[in-house]
Amino acid sequence: MNHLAAFNLNADDLLMQALKEDITNEDITTNAIMREKCRGRVQLVCKENGVMAGIHIFKRVFELLDSTTEMDVFFHDGDTVGSGDVLAIVTADVHALLSGERTALNYLQRMSGIATHTKSISDALKGSKTKLLDTRKTTPNMRIFEKYAVKVGGGYNHRFNLSDGVLIKDNHINAAGGVKVAIERAKEYVPFVRKIEVEAESLEMVRQALEAGADIIMLDNMDTDTMKRAVEMIDGRAETECSGNITGDRIDEIVGIGIDYISCGALTHSSFILDLSLKNLEVI
């Protein structure tokens, strides 16, 4: 099974939940004005500049309502789109077009907004070794879509969920009683093929993480000078990641330090939506 097929397999249940949220019993407006089944055609129109992501998800929403849906696609995921561009033309039963419009657009607008935001930051990292990562700060039940959009925009995925990797954060450290004991317990429990990442809020915590043999050290909410000293202290003995209030304005400062990864929750929790519309529906 290829990647896209697996993605769709996992997406369908979530898409159906979204459709059921919007159509609890019937689309009363559409059913009132369209008494007979008939085919229709509608244009997907872009209303501002950005990067498109999620066109297959957009189409899939209509396919779940009408298996005979057809779509002519003129732009693909990762393409730069501009105001006035016709991105696609969807042909399906008119009931499916009208009932699925909002749900399909919600996914495509959200995902395209994330891809656009991600690209604006990832472009600033070109030429450096630093990679841009997302986080788990995603919208509930939207994670597979939002993390996919980050990849379309040129970013990379951090762990997908709590089963995906070890990340010892401040409350884990407090619960365990310290950095060293937390890492020791993780090493005892976790298969040797898994890396162990630990969050450090001070240079002292960095020192303890190094001594305990952490594979990755996340420099959390550090100012630029402290972060620079931490990277010098680590000196290649562990991979480095920085997180916390990472905005586009700080990228230039951080890149010069030589951080391996920047994780940015804002990619998924604070991205705008890209303004898209379905226009010019016609019955055929």
SULTA-V374425 format. One line per field, one symbol per residue. burial: I if it has 16 or more other ideal C-beta (glycine too) atoms within 10 Angstrom, else O. Layout:
burial = ???
//
This chain:
burial = OOOOOOIIOOIOOIIOOIIOOOOOOOIOOIOOOIOOOOIIIIIIIIOIOIIIIIIIIIIIIIIIIIOOIOIOIOIOIOIOIOOOIOIIOIIIIIIIIIIIIOIIIIIIIIIIIIIIIIIIIIOIIOOOOIIIIIIIOIOOOIIOIIIIIIIIIIIOOIOOOOOOOIIIOOOIIOOIOOIIOIIOOIIOOOOOOOOIIIIIIOOOIIOIIIOIOIIIIIIIOIOOOOIIOIIOOIOOOIIIIIIOOIOOOOIOOIIOIIIIIIIIIIIIOOIOIIIIOIOOOOOO
//
